Amino acid sequence: MRLLQGNSYELIKTIPNNSIDLIVTDPPYLIESTNAGSNSALSKSIQKMNDQLAEGVLTDGITNDILEEFVRVMKKINIYIWCNHKQIIQYLDFFVKKYDCKFDIIIWNKSNATPLFNNKYLTDKEYCLYFRRGGHCNPSNYEAAKTVYYQPINATDKKYFEHPTIKPLNIIENLILNSSKENDIILDPFMGSGTSGVACKKHKRDFIGIELNQHFFEIAKNRINETVIKKDFTQNEFVFD
C-alpha cells in the first residue's frame, strides 16, 4: 500500500499509465450554506467545509484535466465516483459521451438525514456513479447487486474520524468487491479519512491513496494501520510520502 500526502492534481501524474485496476473516490464538492437553519451539527459541518475551501483544501468538484488523468492511469475504465446531483451531467458528458462508457447510478439514501427542507427537497441521498469500459461489475449475490442503500449516517464515525462527508464502510467494501479481485490495485485520489483504504486492506486489495489535508491524512494512515490484515504484505510494504 502507498499513501501520499499532497495535491492529487500533481501526485496522480507520478502514477504510471495503465497501472490501476479500479478507482473508488469521493472528490470534494461545495456544500451550499444557504438556509442552513439553526441545527448546530449541520452549521459546524458547513463552517468546517467553508473554512477548508478558504484554505484551498477543497474545490467545487473536479476538472476534466484530472478526469483525463484517471483514464490514463486505469488499465480499463473502471471507476466509482461520488458526487452531488449537480455534477451528474458533467460526469455523464465526460465518461459516456466522450469515452462511450456504460454506467450505473448507485444511491445512498440516508434514513436519518437532517430534517431541514426550507422550501426544498431534503438532501437525504448521495450519488455514486459507476463508469466502465472494459471494467467489470460482478456482484456475488442479489444483495450485492442492489443500487440503493437505505442506511443512516453513522454519527459516531463522522465524529470519531472528523470528516464531514465520510461514507459507510460497508458500501465502499461492496463497490470494491463487485468490481475488483484480490491483489488488484485500487486508487483513491481524494482519500479523506481513509475508508477506501480500510476496505482494500480488509479484502486483500493493494491500495494507493492521496490526501491533501494533513490532518485527514494522519487519520487515514492510522485507520488503515489499525485495520486487521487479511494477507501477507511482506512483499508490498506501506510507503508514506
MIKEZA-679095 format. One record per residue: chain; x, y, z of N, C-alpha, C, O in turn; residue in one letter. Coordinates in steps of 0.05 Angstrom, whole numbers, plus 32768, in hexadecimal, padded with zeros to 4 digits. Example, Ala and Ser with C-alpha at 12.3 -4.5 7.8 and 13.67 -1.06 7.14 Angstrom:
2
NODE/A/8108/7F8E/809C/80F6/7FA6/809C/8108/7FBE/809C/811D/7FBE/80A9/A
NODE/A/8101/7FD3/808E/8111/7FEB/808F/8102/8001/809D/810C/8017/80A1/S
***
This chain:
241
NODE/A/8011/7FE8/8000/8000/8000/8000/8011/8019/8000/8027/8019/800B/M
NODE/A/8007/802D/7FF3/8016/8046/7FF2/8003/805D/7FF8/7FEF/8061/7FEA/R
NODE/A/800A/806D/800C/7FFA/8084/8014/800B/809D/800F/8021/80A0/8018/L
NODE/A/7FFF/80B0/8000/800D/80C8/7FF8/7FFF/80E1/8003/7FE6/80E3/8000/L
NODE/A/800D/80F3/800F/8002/810C/8019/800A/8122/8007/8021/8129/8004/Q
NODE/A/7FF6/812F/7FFB/7FFB/8145/7FE8/7FE4/8149/7FD5/7FCE/813F/7FD9/G
NODE/A/7FEA/8158/7FC0/7FD6/8161/7FAD/7FD1/814A/7F98/7FE3/8142/7F8A/N
NODE/A/7FB8/8141/7F97/7FB2/812B/7F84/7FB7/8132/7F67/7FC0/8121/7F57/S
NODE/A/7FB3/814C/7F61/7FB7/8154/7F45/7FD4/8151/7F3C/7FDA/814E/7F25/Y
NODE/A/7FE6/8153/7F4F/8003/8150/7F49/800C/8133/7F4E/801A/8127/7F3D/E
NODE/A/8004/8127/7F64/800E/810C/7F6B/8004/80F7/7F58/8012/80E3/7F53/L
NODE/A/7FEC/80FA/7F4D/7FE2/80E6/7F3B/7FF3/80E3/7F22/7FF3/80CF/7F14/I
NODE/A/8001/80F9/7F1B/8013/80F8/7F04/802B/80E6/7F07/8038/80DE/7EF4/K
NODE/A/8030/80DE/7F20/8047/80CC/7F26/803E/80AF/7F23/804F/809D/7F24/T
NODE/A/8025/80A9/7F1F/801B/808E/7F1D/801D/8085/7F00/8014/8094/7EEE/I
NODE/A/8029/806E/7EFA/802D/8065/7EDF/8013/8061/7ECF/7FFE/805C/7EDB/P
NODE/A/8015/8063/7EB5/7FFE/805C/7EA3/7FF5/8040/7EA8/8005/802E/7EAD/N
NODE/A/7FDB/803B/7EA5/7FD0/8020/7EA5/7FD9/800F/7EBC/7FDF/7FF7/7EB9/N
NODE/A/7FD9/801A/7ED4/7FE3/800C/7EEB/7FCE/8007/7F01/7FD3/7FF8/7F14/S
NODE/A/7FB6/8013/7EFE/7FA2/8013/7F13/7F8A/8001/7F09/7F81/8005/7EF3/I
NODE/A/7F81/7FEF/7F1A/7F6B/7FDE/7F13/7F50/7FEB/7F19/7F3C/7FE5/7F0B/D
NODE/A/7F4E/7FFC/7F2D/7F35/8008/7F35/7F3A/8022/7F44/7F4D/8023/7F55/L
NODE/A/7F2A/8036/7F3F/7F2A/804E/7F4F/7F10/8050/7F5E/7EFA/804C/7F53/I
NODE/A/7F12/8055/7F78/7EFB/805A/7F89/7F01/8073/7F98/7F14/8074/7FA8/V
NODE/A/7EF1/8088/7F94/7EF9/80A2/7F9F/7EE0/80B4/7FA5/7ECB/80B1/7F99/T
NODE/A/7EE4/80C6/7FB7/7ECF/80D8/7FC0/7EDB/80F5/7FBF/7EE3/80FF/7FD3/D
NODE/A/7EDC/8100/7FA7/7EE8/811B/7FA4/7ED9/8130/7FB4/7EC1/812D/7FB8/P
NODE/A/7EE6/8144/7FBD/7ED8/815A/7FCC/7EC6/8169/7FBA/7ECC/816F/7FA3/P
NODE/A/7EAE/816F/7FC4/7E9C/8181/7FB5/7E8F/8194/7FC8/7E8B/818E/7FE0/Y
NODE/A/7E89/81AC/7FBE/7E80/81C2/7FCE/7E66/81BC/7FDC/7E53/81B4/7FCE/L
NODE/A/7E64/81C1/7FF6/7E4B/81BF/8004/7E3F/81DB/8006/7E4C/81EE/800E/I
NODE/A/7E26/81DD/7FFE/7E18/81F6/7FFF/7E11/81FD/801C/7E05/81EC/802A/E
NODE/A/7E18/8215/8024/7E12/821D/8040/7DF8/822E/8042/7DF1/8236/8058/S
NODE/A/7DEB/8233/802B/7DD3/8243/802C/7DBD/8235/803B/7DB8/821E/8037/T
NODE/A/7DB0/8244/804D/7D99/8239/805D/7DA1/8221/806D/7D92/820D/806E/N
NODE/A/7DB8/8222/8079/7DC2/820B/8088/7DB2/8206/80A1/7DB2/81F0/80AC/A
NODE/A/7DA4/821B/80AA/7D93/8217/80C2/7DA4/8219/80DB/7DBC/8221/80DA/G
NODE/A/7D98/8211/80F1/7DA6/8214/810B/7DB3/81FB/8115/7DBE/81FB/812A/S
NODE/A/7DB0/81E5/8105/7DBC/81CC/810E/7DDA/81CF/8112/7DE8/81D4/80FF/N
NODE/A/7DE3/81CB/812B/7DFF/81D1/8131/7E12/81BD/8123/7E27/81C6/811A/S
NODE/A/7E0B/81A3/8121/7E1C/8190/8115/7E20/8196/80F7/7E37/8196/80ED/A
NODE/A/7E0A/819D/80EA/7E0C/81A3/80CD/7E1C/81BD/80CA/7E2C/81BF/80B8/L
NODE/A/7E16/81D1/80DA/7E24/81EA/80D8/7E42/81E7/80DC/7E52/81F3/80CD/S
NODE/A/7E4A/81D7/80EF/7E66/81D2/80F4/7E73/81C4/80DC/7E89/81CA/80D4/K
NODE/A/7E64/81B1/80D1/7E6F/81A2/80B9/7E73/81B5/80A2/7E87/81B4/8094/S
NODE/A/7E5F/81C6/809D/7E60/81D9/8087/7E77/81ED/808C/7E86/81F3/8079/I
NODE/A/7E7A/81F6/80A5/7E8F/8209/80AB/7EAA/81FD/80A7/7EBD/8209/809C/Q
NODE/A/7EAD/81E3/80AF/7EC7/81D6/80AC/7ECE/81D3/808E/7EE4/81D7/8086/K
NODE/A/7EBA/81CB/807E/7EBE/81C9/8061/7EC5/81E4/8055/7ED7/81E5/8044/M
NODE/A/7EB7/81F9/805D/7EBD/8213/8052/7ED8/821D/805A/7EE6/822A/804B/N
NODE/A/7EE1/8217/8073/7EFC/821E/807C/7F11/8210/806A/7F25/821C/8063/D
NODE/A/7F0C/81F7/8064/7F1E/81E8/8053/7F1E/81F4/8036/7F33/81F5/8029/Q
NODE/A/7F07/81FB/802D/7F06/8208/8013/7F17/8221/8012/7F26/8226/7FFF/L
NODE/A/7F15/8231/8027/7F25/824A/8029/7F43/8244/8029/7F52/8254/801F/A
NODE/A/7F4A/822D/8034/7F67/8226/8035/7F70/8218/801B/7F88/8211/8019/E
NODE/A/7F5E/8215/8008/7F66/8208/7FF0/7F67/81EA/7FF2/7F72/81DC/7FE1/G
NODE/A/7F5B/81DF/8007/7F5C/81C2/800B/7F47/81B4/7FFA/7F4C/819E/7FF0/V
NODE/A/7F31/81C0/7FF5/7F1C/81B4/7FE5/7F15/81C5/7FCD/7F1B/81DD/7FCC/L
NODE/A/7F0A/81B8/7FB9/7F01/81C7/7FA2/7EE5/81BE/7F9C/7EDC/81A9/7FA6/T
NODE/A/7ED7/81CD/7F8C/7EBB/81C6/7F84/7EBD/81B1/7F6E/7EBC/81B8/7F56/D
NODE/A/7EBE/8198/7F75/7EC1/8183/7F61/7EDD/8181/7F57/7EF0/818C/7F63/G
NODE/A/7EE1/8173/7F41/7EFB/816F/7F35/7EFA/8176/7F18/7EE5/8176/7F0C/I
NODE/A/7F12/817A/7F0C/7F13/8183/7EF0/7F16/816B/7EDD/7F1D/8155/7EE6/T
NODE/A/7F11/8171/7EC4/7F15/815C/7EB0/7F32/8154/7EAE/7F38/813D/7EA5/N
NODE/A/7F45/8166/7EB5/7F61/815E/7EB4/7F67/8146/7EC6/7F75/8134/7EBD/D
NODE/A/7F5D/8146/7EDE/7F63/8130/7EEF/7F52/8117/7EE7/7F5B/8100/7EEC/I
NODE/A/7F3B/811B/7EDB/7F2C/8104/7ED1/7F3C/80F7/7EBB/7F3C/80DE/7EB8/L
NODE/A/7F4A/8107/7EAA/7F5B/80FB/7E96/7F72/80EB/7EA2/7F7B/80D7/7E98/E
NODE/A/7F7C/80F5/7EB9/7F91/80E6/7EC7/7F86/80CC/7ED2/7F94/80B8/7ED1/E
NODE/A/7F6D/80CC/7EDB/7F61/80B3/7EE4/7F61/809F/7ECD/7F68/8088/7ED1/F
NODE/A/7F58/80A8/7EB5/7F57/8096/7E9E/7F73/808C/7E97/7F77/8074/7E91/V
NODE/A/7F87/809D/7E99/7FA2/8096/7E92/7FAD/807F/7EA4/7FBA/806D/7E9A/R
NODE/A/7FA8/8082/7EBE/7FB5/806E/7ED0/7FA5/8054/7ED2/7FB1/8040/7EDA/V
NODE/A/7F8C/8053/7ECA/7F7D/803A/7ECB/7F84/8027/7EB4/7F88/8030/7E9E/M
NODE/A/7F85/800D/7EBA/7F89/7FF9/7EA5/7F71/7FF9/7E92/7F75/7FF9/7E7A/K
NODE/A/7F5A/7FF9/7E9E/7F41/7FFC/7E90/7F30/800F/7EA1/7F33/8010/7EB9/K
NODE/A/7F1E/801E/7E94/7F0E/8031/7EA4/7EFC/8021/7EB7/7EEB/8011/7EAF/I
NODE/A/7F01/8026/7ED0/7EF3/8017/7EE6/7EF4/8029/7EFF/7F07/8028/7F0E/N
NODE/A/7EDF/8039/7F03/7EE1/804E/7F17/7EC6/8053/7F24/7EB1/8054/7F17/I
NODE/A/7EC7/8055/7F3E/7EB0/805F/7F4F/7EB7/807A/7F59/7ECC/807F/7F64/Y
NODE/A/7EA5/808D/7F54/7EAA/80A9/7F5C/7E91/80B5/7F69/7E7C/80B6/7F5D/I
NODE/A/7E94/80BD/7F82/7E7E/80C9/7F91/7E7A/80E6/7F88/7E8E/80F4/7F81/W
NODE/A/7E61/80EF/7F88/7E5C/810B/7F7E/7E42/8114/7F89/7E32/8104/7F95/C
NODE/A/7E3C/812E/7F85/7E21/8138/7F8B/7E11/8139/7F71/7E1C/8134/7F5C/N
NODE/A/7DF8/813F/7F73/7DE6/813E/7F5C/7DEE/8151/7F46/7DE9/814D/7F2E/H
NODE/A/7DFB/8167/7F4D/7E03/817B/7F3A/7E1A/8172/7F28/7E1D/817D/7F12/K
NODE/A/7E29/815F/7F31/7E40/8156/7F22/7E3B/813E/7F10/7E4C/8137/7F00/Q
NODE/A/7E24/8132/7F12/7E1F/811A/7F03/7E22/811E/7EE5/7E2E/810E/7ED7/I
NODE/A/7E17/8135/7EDB/7E19/813A/7EBE/7E36/813D/7EB5/7E3D/8133/7EA0/I
NODE/A/7E46/814B/7EC5/7E62/814E/7EBF/7E70/8133/7EBB/7E7F/812F/7EA7/Q
NODE/A/7E6C/8121/7ECD/7E79/8107/7ECC/7E6D/80F6/7EB5/7E7C/80E7/7EA8/Y
NODE/A/7E53/80F7/7EB0/7E48/80E9/7E9A/7E53/80F3/7E7F/7E59/80E3/7E6E/L
NODE/A/7E55/810D/7E7D/7E60/8118/7E64/7E7C/810E/7E5F/7E84/8107/7E49/D
NODE/A/7E8C/810D/7E75/7EA8/8105/7E72/7EAB/80E7/7E6C/7EB7/80DF/7E58/F
NODE/A/7EA0/80D7/7E7D/7EA4/80BA/7E7B/7E93/80AC/7E66/7E9C/8099/7E59/F
NODE/A/7E7A/80B5/7E63/7E68/80A8/7E50/7E6A/80B3/7E34/7E6E/80A5/7E21/V
NODE/A/7E68/80CE/7E32/7E69/80DA/7E18/7E85/80D9/7E0C/7E88/80D2/7DF4/K
NODE/A/7E9A/80DE/7E1C/7EB5/80DF/7E11/7EC2/80C3/7E0F/7ECF/80BD/7DFB/K
NODE/A/7EBD/80B2/7E23/7ECB/8098/7E24/7EB9/8080/7E21/7EC1/806A/7E24/Y
NODE/A/7E9F/8085/7E1B/7E8C/8070/7E15/7E8B/805B/7E2B/7E8B/8043/7E25/D
NODE/A/7E8A/8063/7E44/7E89/8051/7E5A/7E6D/8048/7E60/7E5A/8057/7E5B/C
NODE/A/7E6A/8030/7E6B/7E51/8028/7E78/7E51/8035/7E93/7E66/803B/7E9E/K
NODE/A/7E39/8039/7E9F/7E39/8045/7EB9/7E21/803B/7ECA/7E0D/8032/7EBF/F
NODE/A/7E24/803D/7EE4/7E0F/8038/7EF7/7E0F/804F/7F0B/7E24/805B/7F10/D
NODE/A/7DF8/8054/7F17/7DF6/8068/7F2C/7DEF/8059/7F46/7DDA/804C/7F48/I
NODE/A/7E00/805C/7F5A/7DFC/804F/7F74/7DF4/8066/7F87/7DFF/807B/7F87/I
NODE/A/7DE0/8060/7F98/7DD5/8075/7FAA/7DD8/806C/7FC7/7DD0/8055/7FCE/I
NODE/A/7DE2/807D/7FD7/7DE2/8079/7FF4/7DCC/808B/7FFF/7DCE/80A3/7FFF/W
NODE/A/7DB6/807E/8008/7D9F/808C/8013/7DA3/808E/8032/7DA2/8079/803F/N
NODE/A/7DA8/80A6/803B/7DAF/80AA/8058/7D95/80AC/8068/7D88/80C0/8068/K
NODE/A/7D8F/8096/8076/7D75/8094/8083/7D73/80A7/809B/7D5D/80AB/80A6/S
NODE/A/7D89/80B2/80A4/7D88/80C5/80BB/7D93/80E0/80B3/7DA1/80EE/80C2/N
NODE/A/7D8E/80E8/809A/7D98/8102/8090/7D8D/8119/80A1/7D77/8117/80AD/A
NODE/A/7D9C/812F/80A3/7D93/8146/80B2/7D78/8150/80A8/7D76/8156/8090/T
NODE/A/7D64/8153/80B9/7D49/815A/80AF/7D46/8178/80AA/7D35/8185/80B6/P
NODE/A/7D55/8182/8098/7D53/819E/8090/7D4C/819F/8072/7D5A/8194/8062/L
NODE/A/7D36/81AD/806C/7D2E/81AD/8050/7D2B/81CA/8045/7D33/81CF/802E/F
NODE/A/7D20/81DD/8055/7D20/81F9/804D/7D17/81FD/802F/7D26/8209/8020/N
NODE/A/7D00/81F2/8029/7CF5/81F4/800E/7D06/81E6/7FF9/7D06/81ED/7FE1/N
NODE/A/7D15/81D2/8001/7D25/81C1/7FEF/7D21/81A4/7FF6/7D18/819E/800C/K
NODE/A/7D28/8193/7FE3/7D28/8176/7FEA/7D3F/8171/7FFD/7D53/817E/7FFC/Y
NODE/A/7D3C/815C/800D/7D51/8155/8020/7D6A/814C/8011/7D69/8140/7FFC/L
NODE/A/7D81/8152/801D/7D9A/8147/8013/7D9F/812C/8022/7DB1/812A/8033/T
NODE/A/7D8E/8119/801B/7D8E/80FF/802A/7D9B/80E9/801A/7D98/80D1/8021/D
NODE/A/7DA9/80F0/8005/7DB6/80DB/7FF5/7DD0/80E6/7FE8/7DD3/80FE/7FE4/K
NODE/A/7DE2/80D3/7FE3/7DFA/80DA/7FD4/7DFD/80C6/7FBD/7DF3/80AF/7FBE/E
NODE/A/7E0A/80CF/7FA8/7E0D/80BF/7F90/7E29/80B5/7F8C/7E3C/80C4/7F90/Y
NODE/A/7E2B/809D/7F83/7E45/8092/7F7A/7E42/8087/7F5E/7E32/8075/7F59/C
NODE/A/7E50/8093/7F4B/7E4F/808B/7F2F/7E64/8076/7F29/7E7C/807A/7F31/L
NODE/A/7E5C/8061/7F1C/7E6F/804C/7F14/7E72/804C/7EF6/7E5E/8048/7EE8/Y
NODE/A/7E8A/8051/7EEC/7E8F/8051/7ECF/7EA3/803A/7EC9/7EB6/8036/7ED7/F
NODE/A/7E9D/802D/7EB3/7EAF/8017/7EAB/7EB0/8015/7E8C/7E9C/8018/7E7F/R
NODE/A/7EC7/8010/7E83/7ECB/8008/7E67/7EE1/7FF3/7E67/7EF9/7FF9/7E66/R
NODE/A/7ED9/7FDA/7E68/7EEB/7FC4/7E6B/7EEE/7FBC/7E88/7EF6/7FA6/7E8E/G
NODE/A/7EE8/7FCF/7E9B/7EE8/7FC8/7EB7/7ED0/7FB5/7EBD/7EBE/7FB2/7EAC/G
NODE/A/7ED1/7FA8/7ED4/7EBC/7F94/7ED9/7EAD/7F9A/7EF2/7EB7/7FA6/7F05/H
NODE/A/7E94/7F91/7EF1/7E83/7F92/7F09/7E77/7F77/7F0D/7E67/7F6D/7EFC/C
NODE/A/7E7F/7F6A/7F22/7E78/7F4D/7F26/7E6E/7F49/7F43/7E7C/7F3C/7F53/N
NODE/A/7E56/7F53/7F49/7E4B/7F4F/7F64/7E49/7F31/7F6B/7E41/7F21/7F59/P
NODE/A/7E4E/7F2A/7F83/7E4E/7F0E/7F8B/7E32/7F03/7F91/7E2E/7EEB/7F91/S
NODE/A/7E1F/7F15/7F96/7E04/7F0C/7F9D/7DF1/7F23/7F99/7DF8/7F39/7F91/N
NODE/A/7DD7/7F1E/7F9E/7DC2/7F31/7F9A/7DC6/7F4A/7FAA/7DC3/7F61/7FA0/Y
NODE/A/7DCD/7F48/7FC3/7DD1/7F5F/7FD4/7DE8/7F70/7FCA/7DE6/7F89/7FCB/E
NODE/A/7DFE/7F64/7FC1/7E15/7F73/7FB8/7E0F/7F82/7F9E/7E1D/7F95/7F97/A
NODE/A/7DFA/7F79/7F8F/7DF3/7F86/7F76/7DE0/7F9D/7F79/7DDB/7FAB/7F65/A
NODE/A/7DD6/7FA2/7F90/7DC3/7FB8/7F94/7DD1/7FD3/7F8F/7DE9/7FD6/7F94/K
NODE/A/7DC2/7FE6/7F85/7DCD/8001/7F80/7DC3/8016/7F93/7DCB/802D/7F91/T
NODE/A/7DB3/800F/7FA6/7DA9/8022/7FBA/7DAF/8017/7FD6/7DA7/8001/7FDC/V
NODE/A/7DBE/8027/7FE6/7DC4/801F/8001/7DB3/8031/8014/7DB6/8049/8014/Y
NODE/A/7DA2/8025/8024/7D93/8033/8039/7DA3/8030/8053/7DA2/801B/8060/Y
NODE/A/7DB1/8045/805A/7DC3/8042/8071/7DC6/805D/807E/7DCA/8072/8071/Q
NODE/A/7DC5/805F/8099/7DC9/8078/80A7/7DE5/8082/80A6/7DF8/8072/80A2/P
NODE/A/7DE9/809C/80AA/7E03/80A7/80AE/7E0E/809D/80C8/7E00/809D/80DC/I
NODE/A/7E27/8094/80C8/7E33/808A/80E1/7E40/80A2/80EF/7E56/80AA/80E9/N
NODE/A/7E31/80AD/8102/7E3A/80C5/8110/7E53/80C0/8120/7E64/80D2/8123/A
NODE/A/7E57/80A7/8129/7E6F/80A0/8139/7E88/80A1/8127/7E9C/80AD/812E/T
NODE/A/7E86/8095/810F/7E9D/8096/80FC/7EA3/80B3/80F4/7EBA/80BB/80F4/D
NODE/A/7E8E/80C2/80EF/7E91/80DE/80E6/7E9F/80EE/80FB/7EB1/80FF/80F5/K
NODE/A/7E98/80EA/8114/7EA5/80F9/812A/7EC1/80EE/8130/7ED3/80FE/8133/K
NODE/A/7EC4/80D4/8130/7EDE/80C8/8138/7EF3/80CD/8123/7F0A/80D4/812A/Y
NODE/A/7EEC/80CB/8109/7EFF/80CF/80F4/7F00/80EC/80E9/7F10/80F2/80D8/F
NODE/A/7EEE/80FD/80F4/7EEE/811A/80F0/7EEA/8122/80D3/7EF1/8139/80CC/E
NODE/A/7EE0/8111/80C2/7EDC/8119/80A6/7EBF/811D/80A1/7EAE/810B/80A6/H
NODE/A/7EB7/8134/8096/7E9B/813B/8093/7E8C/812B/807E/7E73/812A/807F/P
NODE/A/7E9A/811E/806B/7E8C/810F/8056/7E94/80F2/8055/7E94/80E6/8040/T
NODE/A/7E9B/80E6/806C/7EA4/80CA/806D/7E8D/80B8/8063/7E76/80BC/8069/I
NODE/A/7E95/80A4/8053/7E82/8091/8048/7E82/8077/8058/7E96/8070/8064/K
NODE/A/7E6B/8069/8058/7E6A/8050/8067/7E7E/803B/805C/7E80/8037/8044/P
NODE/A/7E8D/802F/806E/7EA1/801B/8066/7E95/8004/8056/7EA1/7FFB/8043/L
NODE/A/7E7E/7FFA/805F/7E73/7FE3/8051/7E6B/7FE9/8034/7E6C/7FD7/8023/N
NODE/A/7E63/8002/802E/7E5D/8009/8013/7E77/8009/8002/7E77/7FFE/7FEC/I
NODE/A/7E8C/8015/800C/7EA5/8015/7FFE/7EB0/7FF9/7FFA/7EBA/7FF3/7FE5/I
NODE/A/7EAD/7FE8/800E/7EB6/7FCD/800C/7EA7/7FBF/7FF5/7EB4/7FB0/7FE5/E
NODE/A/7E8D/7FC3/7FF3/7E7E/7FB6/7FDF/7E86/7FBF/7FC3/7E88/7FAE/7FB1/N
NODE/A/7E8B/7FD9/7FBF/7E94/7FE2/7FA5/7EAE/7FD5/7F9D/7EB1/7FCD/7F86/L
NODE/A/7EC0/7FD4/7FB0/7EDB/7FC8/7FAA/7ED9/7FAB/7FA4/7EE5/7FA1/7F91/I
NODE/A/7EC8/7F9C/7FB3/7EC5/7F80/7FAE/7EB7/7F7A/7F94/7EBE/7F66/7F86/L
NODE/A/7EA5/7F8C/7F8C/7E96/7F88/7F73/7EA7/7F8C/7F5A/7EA2/7F80/7F45/N
NODE/A/7EBC/7F9D/7F5C/7ECA/7FA6/7F44/7EE8/7FA2/7F45/7EF6/7FAF/7F36/S
NODE/A/7EF1/7F90/7F56/7F0E/7F8A/7F56/7F12/7F6F/7F62/7EFF/7F62/7F6C/S
NODE/A/7F2B/7F65/7F60/7F31/7F4B/7F6C/7F4A/7F4E/7F7E/7F56/7F63/7F7E/K
NODE/A/7F50/7F39/7F8D/7F66/7F3A/7F9F/7F80/7F42/7F90/7F85/7F3A/7F7A/E
NODE/A/7F90/7F53/7F9E/7FAA/7F5D/7F94/7FA8/7F72/7F7F/7FBC/7F7C/7F75/N
NODE/A/7F8F/7F79/7F76/7F8C/7F90/7F64/7F95/7FAA/7F72/7F95/7FAB/7F8B/D
NODE/A/7F9D/7FBD/7F62/7FA6/7FD7/7F6D/7F8E/7FEB/7F6B/7F84/7FF1/7F55/I
NODE/A/7F86/7FF5/7F82/7F70/8008/7F84/7F7B/8023/7F8B/7F8C/8026/7F9C/I
NODE/A/7F72/8038/7F7D/7F7B/8053/7F81/7F64/8064/7F8C/7F4D/8063/7F83/L
NODE/A/7F6A/8073/7FA1/7F57/8088/7FAB/7F67/80A2/7FAC/7F76/80A6/7FBF/D
NODE/A/7F64/80B4/7F98/7F73/80CD/7F98/7F69/80E2/7FAB/7F76/80F7/7FAE/P
NODE/A/7F52/80DE/7FB7/7F47/80F0/7FCB/7F40/80DF/7FE4/7F28/80DA/7FE9/F
NODE/A/7F54/80D6/7FF2/7F51/80C1/8006/7F41/80C9/801E/7F35/80B8/802B/M
NODE/A/7F41/80E2/8026/7F33/80EB/803E/7F3E/80DC/8056/7F56/80DB/805B/G
NODE/A/7F2C/80D0/8066/7F33/80C2/807E/7F3A/80A5/807A/7F3D/8096/808D/S
NODE/A/7F3C/809C/8061/7F47/8082/805B/7F34/806B/8059/7F3D/8054/805B/G
NODE/A/7F1A/806F/8056/7F08/8059/8055/7F0E/8045/803F/7F0D/802D/8043/T
NODE/A/7F15/804F/8027/7F1B/803D/8011/7F34/802D/8016/7F35/8015/800F/S
NODE/A/7F47/8039/8024/7F5F/802A/802B/7F5A/8014/803F/7F65/7FFE/803D/G
NODE/A/7F49/8019/8052/7F41/8005/8066/7F33/7FED/8057/7F39/7FD6/805D/V
NODE/A/7F21/7FF4/8045/7F13/7FDE/8036/7F26/7FCE/8025/7F24/7FB5/8024/A
NODE/A/7F3A/7FDB/8019/7F4D/7FCC/8009/7F5E/7FBA/801A/7F63/7FA3/8013/C
NODE/A/7F67/7FC4/8031/7F78/7FB3/8042/7F68/7F9B/804C/7F73/7F85/804E/K
NODE/A/7F4F/7F9F/8053/7F3F/7F89/805D/7F3B/7F73/8049/7F39/7F5C/804F/K
NODE/A/7F39/7F7B/802F/7F32/7F69/801A/7F48/7F62/8007/7F43/7F5B/7FEF/H
NODE/A/7F61/7F65/8010/7F78/7F5C/8001/7F7C/7F69/7FE6/7F83/7F5D/7FD2/K
NODE/A/7F77/7F84/7FE5/7F7D/7F94/7FCE/7F95/7FA6/7FD5/7F98/7FAE/7FEC/R
NODE/A/7FA5/7FAC/7FC1/7FBA/7FC0/7FC5/7FAD/7FDB/7FC3/7F97/7FDE/7FB8/D
NODE/A/7FBA/7FF0/7FCC/7FAD/800A/7FCE/7FC1/8020/7FCC/7FD6/8020/7FD7/F
NODE/A/7FB9/8035/7FBC/7FC7/804E/7FBB/7FB3/8064/7FC3/7F9E/8067/7FB7/I
NODE/A/7FBA/8073/7FD8/7FA8/8088/7FE2/7FB7/80A3/7FE2/7FCE/80A4/7FEB/G
NODE/A/7FA9/80B8/7FD9/7FB4/80D3/7FD9/7FA1/80E5/7FE9/7F89/80E4/7FE6/I
NODE/A/7FAD/80F5/7FFA/7F9D/8108/800A/7FAC/8122/800E/7FC3/8121/8017/E
NODE/A/7FA0/8138/8008/7FAD/8152/800B/7FAE/815C/8028/7FC3/8166/8031/L
NODE/A/7F99/8158/8037/7F97/8162/8052/7FA8/8151/8065/7FA3/8139/8068/N
NODE/A/7FBC/815E/8072/7FCE/814F/8083/7FBF/8141/809A/7FC6/812A/80A2/Q
NODE/A/7FAC/814E/80A6/7F9D/8143/80BC/7F8E/812A/80B4/7F90/8115/80C2/H
NODE/A/7F7F/812B/809E/7F71/8114/8094/7F84/80FE/808C/7F7E/80E6/808F/F
NODE/A/7F9B/8105/8081/7FAF/80F1/8078/7FB8/80E1/8090/7FBA/80C9/808F/F
NODE/A/7FBD/80EE/80A7/7FC6/80E0/80BF/7FB0/80CE/80C9/7FB6/80B7/80D2/E
NODE/A/7F97/80D7/80C8/7F81/80C6/80D1/7F7F/80AE/80BF/7F7C/8097/80C9/I
NODE/A/7F81/80B2/80A5/7F80/809B/8092/7F96/8088/8097/7F92/806F/8097/A
NODE/A/7FAE/8092/809A/7FC5/8080/809F/7FC1/806F/80B8/7FC7/8057/80B7/K
NODE/A/7FB7/807B/80CD/7FB3/806C/80E6/7F9C/8058/80E3/7F9F/8041/80EC/N
NODE/A/7F87/8060/80D5/7F71/804D/80D1/7F7A/8034/80C2/7F74/801E/80C9/R
NODE/A/7F89/8039/80AC/7F91/8023/809B/7FA5/8011/80AA/7FA4/7FF9/80A8/I
NODE/A/7FB7/801E/80B9/7FCB/800E/80C9/7FBD/7FFC/80DD/7FC6/7FE6/80E3/N
NODE/A/7FA7/8006/80E9/7F99/7FF7/80FE/7F85/7FE2/80F3/7F7A/7FD2/8102/E
NODE/A/7F81/7FE2/80D9/7F6F/7FCF/80CD/7F7B/7FB3/80CD/7F93/7FAF/80C8/T
NODE/A/7F6B/7F9F/80D3/7F74/7F84/80D4/7F7E/7F7B/80B8/7F70/7F7E/80A4/V
NODE/A/7F96/7F72/80B7/7FA3/7F6A/809E/7F9A/7F4D/8098/7F9D/7F3B/80A8/I
NODE/A/7F90/7F49/807F/7F88/7F2E/8077/7F9A/7F23/8061/7F92/7F10/8054/K
NODE/A/7FB1/7F2F/805D/7FC4/7F24/804A/7FE0/7F2B/8053/7FE3/7F3C/8065/K
NODE/A/7FF4/7F1E/8047/8010/7F24/804E/801A/7F3B/803D/801C/7F38/8024/D
NODE/A/8020/7F51/804A/802A/7F68/803B/8048/7F6A/803B/8054/7F7F/8035/F
NODE/A/8056/7F53/8040/8073/7F54/8041/8080/7F5D/8027/8096/7F68/8026/T
NODE/A/8072/7F57/8011/807D/7F5F/7FF7/8070/7F79/7FED/8074/7F81/7FD6/Q
NODE/A/8061/7F86/7FFE/8053/7F9E/7FF6/8051/7FB1/800D/803B/7FB5/8018/N
NODE/A/8067/7FBB/8015/8068/7FCB/802E/805A/7FE5/802B/8058/7FF0/8015/E
NODE/A/8051/7FF0/8042/8045/800B/8042/805B/8020/803C/8071/801E/8047/F
NODE/A/8054/8033/802C/8066/804A/8028/8055/8063/802D/8040/8067/8021/V
NODE/A/805F/8074/8040/8051/808D/8046/8062/80A4/803C/8079/80A7/8044/F
NODE/A/8057/80B4/8029/8066/80CA/801D/8059/80E5/8026/8062/80FA/801F/D
***
